[in-house]
Amino acid sequence: MPQPHQVIEGNTGHNERRCRNCASFITPEFARVFGNNDDEVFGCLDCMSATAVRNGHAHTQNADRSLK
């Protein structure tokens, strides 16, 4: 599991952020808006419903993981 503020290198050589729940790519903007104070995201639109993300469940590790 990645450590806080760790950036995972992709195959293209560009730095990428990943969801801590499903490892899907997330943009820095998504992490800033929906992540916690350290821009960590524990759920994204690939592993949570849009309603759950919008209601703030992506920024906590033990949040309700509503299925899509």
DOLUM-306480 format. One record per residue (C-alpha): residue number from 1; x, y, z. Coordinates in Angstrom, 1 decimal. Layout:
! DOLUM-306480
{i: NUM	u: X	v: Y	w: Z}
...
***
This chain:
! DOLUM-306480
{i: 1	u: 0.0	v: 0.0	w: 0.0}
{i: 2	u: 1.4	v: 3.4	w: -0.9}
{i: 3	u: 2.6	v: 5.7	w: 1.9}
{i: 4	u: 1.1	v: 9.2	w: 2.3}
{i: 5	u: 2.4	v: 11.6	w: -0.4}
{i: 6	u: 4.0	v: 8.7	w: -2.3}
{i: 7	u: 3.5	v: 9.1	w: -6.0}
{i: 8	u: 3.3	v: 5.9	w: -8.1}
{i: 9	u: 5.3	v: 5.9	w: -11.4}
{i: 10	u: 3.3	v: 4.8	w: -14.4}
{i: 11	u: 4.6	v: 3.1	w: -17.5}
{i: 12	u: 4.8	v: 6.5	w: -19.3}
{i: 13	u: 7.3	v: 7.9	w: -16.8}
{i: 14	u: 4.8	v: 10.5	w: -15.7}
{i: 15	u: 3.9	v: 10.7	w: -12.0}
{i: 16	u: 0.4	v: 9.4	w: -11.3}
{i: 17	u: -1.9	v: 9.5	w: -8.2}
{i: 18	u: -3.9	v: 6.4	w: -7.4}
{i: 19	u: -7.0	v: 5.7	w: -5.4}
{i: 20	u: -6.0	v: 3.9	w: -2.1}
{i: 21	u: -9.1	v: 1.6	w: -2.4}
{i: 22	u: -8.9	v: 0.3	w: -6.0}
{i: 23	u: -5.6	v: 1.8	w: -7.4}
{i: 24	u: -7.4	v: 3.6	w: -10.3}
{i: 25	u: -5.8	v: 6.7	w: -11.6}
{i: 26	u: -7.0	v: 10.0	w: -10.1}
{i: 27	u: -6.1	v: 13.5	w: -11.1}
{i: 28	u: -4.4	v: 15.9	w: -8.7}
{i: 29	u: -7.6	v: 18.1	w: -8.9}
{i: 30	u: -9.8	v: 15.1	w: -7.8}
{i: 31	u: -7.5	v: 14.4	w: -4.9}
{i: 32	u: -7.5	v: 18.1	w: -3.9}
{i: 33	u: -11.3	v: 18.4	w: -4.0}
{i: 34	u: -12.4	v: 15.0	w: -2.7}
{i: 35	u: -9.3	v: 13.7	w: -0.8}
{i: 36	u: -8.3	v: 14.4	w: 2.8}
{i: 37	u: -6.0	v: 17.2	w: 3.9}
{i: 38	u: -3.0	v: 15.2	w: 2.5}
{i: 39	u: -4.7	v: 14.7	w: -0.9}
{i: 40	u: -5.1	v: 11.0	w: -0.1}
{i: 41	u: -8.2	v: 9.4	w: -1.8}
{i: 42	u: -9.7	v: 6.3	w: -0.4}
{i: 43	u: -12.4	v: 5.9	w: -3.0}
{i: 44	u: -13.0	v: 7.2	w: -6.5}
{i: 45	u: -15.7	v: 7.1	w: -9.2}
{i: 46	u: -14.4	v: 3.6	w: -10.3}
{i: 47	u: -15.1	v: 2.0	w: -6.9}
{i: 48	u: -17.7	v: 4.3	w: -5.3}
{i: 49	u: -21.0	v: 5.9	w: -6.4}
{i: 50	u: -20.9	v: 9.5	w: -7.5}
{i: 51	u: -23.2	v: 10.3	w: -4.6}
{i: 52	u: -20.9	v: 8.7	w: -2.0}
{i: 53	u: -17.9	v: 10.7	w: -3.4}
{i: 54	u: -19.9	v: 13.9	w: -3.5}
{i: 55	u: -21.0	v: 13.4	w: 0.1}
{i: 56	u: -17.4	v: 13.2	w: 1.3}
{i: 57	u: -16.9	v: 9.4	w: 1.6}
{i: 58	u: -13.7	v: 9.4	w: -0.6}
{i: 59	u: -11.5	v: 11.1	w: 2.0}
{i: 60	u: -11.8	v: 8.6	w: 4.8}
{i: 61	u: -10.3	v: 5.2	w: 4.9}
{i: 62	u: -13.2	v: 3.4	w: 6.6}
{i: 63	u: -16.0	v: 5.1	w: 4.7}
{i: 64	u: -19.1	v: 3.3	w: 3.3}
{i: 65	u: -18.1	v: 1.9	w: -0.1}
{i: 66	u: -21.4	v: 2.1	w: -1.9}
{i: 67	u: -21.3	v: 0.0	w: -5.0}
{i: 68	u: -21.9	v: 1.6	w: -8.4}
***
